[in-house]
Amino acid sequence: MAKHLFGKKALFDNLDNHIIIKVDLAKPNQEIINILKAANIKYQVHNDADHFFDQFSKGLNHQGIVTTVKQNHSLNLLAMLDTLKTKSSVVILVVDSIQDAHNFGAILRTCDAFKVDIVIYKKDNQVPINDFVAKASMGAINNLTLCPVINLSQTLELLKQNGYWLYASGLNTGAINYATVAFDKHTVLIIGNENKGVATNLLKCADFIVQIPMHGKVQSLNVSVATGILLAKIREQLS
């Protein structure tokens, strides 16, 4: 299987990953062409660029550069967990019903920055990995193990059975200040929908509900920002 990345940075970020199949250009760019030739990567400059680029989502800022890359074959979750058994610490992110493509892409970029081992998200009622998500992730989707699932509740129970501790982000009464939490070596962080947060049935699965205290007038942070703060704290503890 193959997928597309968009823009100059996404291309350059993956030049050394040996996953690029082909690069399509809207116009001749000698700098890029020289780099592609040196790396022995196929490319094509499109005379009818509008026709070619119209196949992608409208409004996508592709900068006239589309990179087609190999897509890793999906493994089931148990197989993924099996590959992590030798690691001293594991961080898994569970995404519950994120609807905004930019938020999801930013979250994936953050996951790459803090070396999240698996990102689990819903197959339905969730923005899919589309052109906009790929663009917002700045190429991070190629560095992550992504696992779409049908039922998050069952997935969380499976993670518990495999020795993981579950921490849900929430504003619930009694939620613990994240800065005071001692995160387990096998941590699952659950983040929720932009408006509704983590679903009640998933909160019930969690071992702990954690929150980021607000010191200003706003009651909460953007979900991608909050995810970054929590993952930074988790990674700081487990590194």
GUPADO-432339 format. One record per residue (C-alpha): residue in three letters; x, z, y. Coordinates in Angstrom, 3 decimals, decimal comma, always signed. Example, Ala and Ser with C-alpha at 12.3 -4.5 7.8 and 13.67 -1.06 7.14 Angstrom:
# residues 2
R res     east       up    north
R Ala  +12,300   +7,800   -4,500
R Ser  +13,670   +7,140   -1,060
# end
This chain:
# residues 239
R res     east       up    north
R Met   +0,000   +0,000   +0,000
R Ala   +1,050   -0,534   +3,623
R Lys   +0,070   +0,835   +6,998
R His   +0,804   +0,044  +10,627
R Leu   +2,681   +1,889  +13,347
R Phe   +2,515   +0,983  +17,008
R Gly   +4,954   +0,904  +19,896
R Lys   +8,705   +0,891  +20,418
R Lys   +9,337   +4,567  +19,635
R Ala   +7,539   +4,400  +16,284
R Leu   +9,679   +1,408  +15,345
R Phe  +12,951   +3,046  +16,357
R Asp  +12,034   +6,349  +14,663
R Asn  +11,732   +4,564  +11,318
R Leu  +14,624   +2,108  +11,421
R Asp  +16,716   +4,244   +9,082
R Asn  +13,913   +5,301   +6,730
R His  +13,968   +2,088   +4,647
R Ile  +10,180   +1,867   +4,762
R Ile   +9,713   -1,025   +7,215
R Ile   +8,249   -4,167   +5,679
R Lys   +7,869   -6,304   +8,812
R Val   +7,684   -6,095  +12,611
R Asp   +5,257   -8,199  +14,661
R Leu   +6,063   -8,809  +18,331
R Ala   +3,774  -10,082  +21,085
R Lys   +6,727  -11,652  +22,897
R Pro  +10,452  -12,178  +22,345
R Asn  +12,422   -8,990  +22,952
R Gln  +16,074   -9,747  +22,382
R Glu  +17,112   -6,099  +22,147
R Ile  +14,621   -5,430  +19,352
R Ile  +15,273   -8,754  +17,637
R Asn  +19,019   -8,063  +17,512
R Ile  +18,391   -4,624  +16,011
R Leu  +16,011   -6,044  +13,404
R Lys  +18,442   -8,782  +12,443
R Ala  +21,249   -6,236  +12,063
R Ala  +19,025   -4,124   +9,833
R Asn  +17,864   -7,186   +7,870
R Ile  +14,220   -6,473   +8,719
R Lys  +11,719   -9,317   +8,804
R Tyr   +9,998   -9,974  +12,126
R Gln   +7,625  -12,460  +13,712
R Val   +6,999  -13,324  +17,347
R His   +3,376  -14,420  +17,759
R Asn   +2,610  -17,411  +19,958
R Asp   -1,062  -16,415  +19,923
R Ala   -0,422  -12,711  +20,412
R Asp   -3,930  -11,881  +21,601
R His   -5,438  -13,216  +18,398
R Phe   -3,062  -11,215  +16,205
R Phe   -3,329   -7,926  +18,107
R Asp   -7,130   -8,131  +18,407
R Gln   -7,398   -7,023  +14,776
R Phe   -6,375   -3,508  +15,787
R Ser   -8,505   -0,923  +17,563
R Lys   -9,457   -1,778  +21,122
R Gly   -7,797   +0,411  +23,713
R Leu   -4,773   +1,092  +21,492
R Asn   -1,534   +0,984  +23,504
R His   +0,557   -0,872  +20,932
R Gln   +3,065   -2,139  +23,545
R Gly   +3,083   -5,492  +21,784
R Ile   +4,920   -4,061  +18,774
R Val   +3,356   -3,496  +15,347
R Thr   +5,518   -2,159  +12,529
R Thr   +4,216   -2,516   +8,989
R Val   +5,614   +0,181   +6,706
R Lys   +5,314   +1,174   +3,081
R Gln   +2,773   +3,895   +2,442
R Asn   +3,630   +6,582   -0,048
R His   +1,257   +6,802   -3,002
R Ser   -0,954   +9,872   -2,769
R Leu   -0,428  +12,667   -5,233
R Asn   -3,128  +15,148   -6,087
R Leu   -2,776  +18,622   -4,627
R Leu   -1,651  +20,281   -7,854
R Ala   +1,117  +17,718   -8,207
R Met   +2,142  +18,344   -4,606
R Leu   +2,250  +22,104   -5,150
R Asp   +4,322  +21,599   -8,284
R Thr   +7,013  +19,824   -6,255
R Leu   +7,253  +22,857   -3,947
R Lys   +7,749  +25,535   -6,608
R Thr  +11,503  +25,719   -6,088
R Lys  +11,229  +26,267   -2,318
R Ser  +11,731  +29,799   -1,008
R Ser   +9,014  +29,326   +1,605
R Val   +6,144  +26,862   +1,985
R Val   +3,848  +26,182   +4,942
R Ile   +0,596  +24,280   +4,429
R Leu   -1,811  +23,318   +7,201
R Val   -5,519  +22,916   +6,468
R Val   -7,455  +20,958   +9,105
R Asp  -11,196  +21,550   +9,285
R Ser  -13,199  +18,730  +10,878
R Ile  -11,012  +17,621  +13,785
R Gln  -12,909  +14,851  +15,581
R Asp  -10,536  +13,661  +18,286
R Ala   -7,867  +11,170  +17,225
R His   -5,412  +12,290  +19,905
R Asn   -5,771  +15,922  +18,820
R Phe   -5,209  +15,029  +15,169
R Gly   -2,187  +12,883  +16,007
R Ala   -0,711  +15,628  +18,182
R Ile   -1,266  +18,149  +15,387
R Leu   +0,547  +15,897  +12,914
R Arg   +3,433  +15,489  +15,350
R Thr   +3,645  +19,280  +15,596
R Cys   +3,562  +19,586  +11,807
R Asp   +6,578  +17,316  +11,577
R Ala   +8,400  +19,341  +14,247
R Phe   +7,900  +22,605  +12,334
R Lys   +8,396  +21,172   +8,834
R Val   +4,916  +21,703   +7,429
R Asp   +5,067  +20,894   +3,708
R Ile   +1,500  +19,596   +3,222
R Val   -1,300  +18,730   +5,643
R Ile   -4,736  +18,960   +4,026
R Tyr   -7,773  +17,478   +5,732
R Lys  -11,315  +16,401   +4,874
R Lys  -12,103  +12,894   +3,694
R Asp  -15,453  +13,043   +5,496
R Asn  -16,660  +14,563   +8,794
R Gln  -13,130  +14,308  +10,124
R Val  -11,328  +11,658  +12,148
R Pro   -9,432   +9,508   +9,610
R Ile   -5,805   +8,432   +9,812
R Asn   -6,452   +5,431  +12,049
R Asp   -4,494   +3,419  +14,622
R Phe   -5,046   +5,998  +17,366
R Val   -3,994   +8,937  +15,184
R Ala   -0,869   +7,079  +14,076
R Lys   +0,029   +6,289  +17,686
R Ala   -0,537   +9,866  +18,887
R Ser   +1,554  +11,249  +16,033
R Met   +4,574   +9,267  +17,313
R Gly   +5,449   +8,238  +13,768
R Ala   +5,110  +11,730  +12,296
R Ile   +2,597  +10,513   +9,704
R Asn   +5,489   +8,861   +7,874
R Asn   +7,380  +12,135   +7,541
R Leu   +4,514  +14,280   +6,266
R Thr   +2,777  +14,809   +2,942
R Leu   -0,889  +14,181   +3,728
R Cys   -3,643  +15,243   +1,369
R Pro   -7,279  +14,281   +2,064
R Val   -9,793  +16,302   +0,023
R Ile  -13,548  +16,304   -0,466
R Asn  -14,193  +20,055   -0,458
R Leu  -12,084  +22,432   +1,638
R Ser  -13,597  +25,608   +0,161
R Gln  -12,597  +24,607   -3,356
R Thr   -9,187  +23,560   -2,089
R Leu   -8,604  +26,961   -0,478
R Glu   -9,560  +28,720   -3,712
R Leu   -7,093  +26,519   -5,574
R Leu   -4,359  +27,469   -3,115
R Lys   -5,165  +31,151   -3,599
R Gln   -4,937  +30,754   -7,354
R Asn   -1,469  +29,294   -6,864
R Gly   -0,198  +32,296   -4,927
R Tyr   -0,776  +31,243   -1,325
R Trp   -1,997  +33,549   +1,454
R Leu   -4,600  +32,104   +3,816
R Tyr   -4,561  +32,646   +7,592
R Ala   -7,430  +31,184   +9,629
R Ser   -7,306  +30,692  +13,369
R Gly  -10,368  +32,206  +15,021
R Leu  -11,796  +34,135  +17,938
R Asn  -13,829  +36,459  +15,728
R Thr  -14,197  +40,145  +16,516
R Gly  -11,466  +41,903  +14,623
R Ala   -9,146  +38,896  +14,523
R Ile   -5,495  +39,956  +14,486
R Asn   -3,003  +39,130  +17,229
R Tyr   -0,881  +36,404  +15,632
R Ala   +2,299  +37,909  +17,079
R Thr   +1,836  +41,057  +14,973
R Val   +1,234  +39,261  +11,667
R Ala   +3,869  +39,173   +8,922
R Phe   +3,235  +35,739   +7,425
R Asp   +3,802  +35,373   +3,699
R Lys   +6,495  +33,117   +2,261
R His   +3,673  +30,935   +0,930
R Thr   +1,445  +30,494   +3,957
R Val   -1,657  +28,382   +4,517
R Leu   -2,789  +28,064   +8,135
R Ile   -6,391  +26,934   +8,653
R Ile   -7,382  +25,404  +11,990
R Gly  -10,843  +24,323  +13,007
R Asn  -12,986  +21,864  +14,884
R Glu  -12,437  +21,443  +18,636
R Asn  -15,823  +22,985  +19,494
R Lys  -16,976  +25,033  +16,509
R Gly  -13,648  +26,302  +15,205
R Val  -13,131  +27,044  +11,521
R Ala  -16,363  +26,904   +9,497
R Thr  -17,831  +30,245   +8,449
R Asn  -17,492  +29,535   +4,729
R Leu  -13,777  +28,839   +5,216
R Leu  -13,280  +31,980   +7,281
R Lys  -14,660  +33,930   +4,326
R Cys  -11,946  +32,417   +2,130
R Ala   -9,173  +33,558   +4,464
R Asp   -7,076  +36,666   +3,810
R Phe   -6,551  +37,119   +7,552
R Ile   -8,124  +35,766  +10,730
R Val   -5,569  +35,455  +13,525
R Gln   -5,937  +34,758  +17,219
R Ile   -3,784  +33,957  +20,228
R Pro   -4,610  +36,445  +23,016
R Met   -5,672  +34,840  +26,299
R His   -4,309  +36,388  +29,495
R Gly   -6,006  +34,066  +31,973
R Lys   -9,601  +33,079  +32,574
R Val   -9,900  +30,473  +29,802
R Gln  -11,179  +31,752  +26,463
R Ser   -9,262  +29,428  +24,161
R Leu   -6,606  +26,727  +23,939
R Asn   -6,780  +23,090  +22,922
R Val   -6,598  +23,005  +19,128
R Ser   -3,346  +21,036  +19,032
R Val   -1,685  +23,469  +21,462
R Ala   -2,892  +26,482  +19,482
R Thr   -1,647  +24,907  +16,266
R Gly   +1,783  +24,450  +17,799
R Ile   +1,998  +28,080  +18,892
R Leu   +0,956  +29,375  +15,468
R Leu   +3,240  +27,055  +13,519
R Ala   +6,178  +27,939  +15,757
R Lys   +5,629  +31,639  +15,005
R Ile   +5,259  +31,012  +11,268
R Arg   +8,383  +28,865  +11,122
R Glu  +10,345  +31,432  +13,154
R Gln   +9,483  +34,122  +10,601
R Leu  +10,079  +32,060   +7,493
R Ser  +13,294  +30,279   +8,507
# end
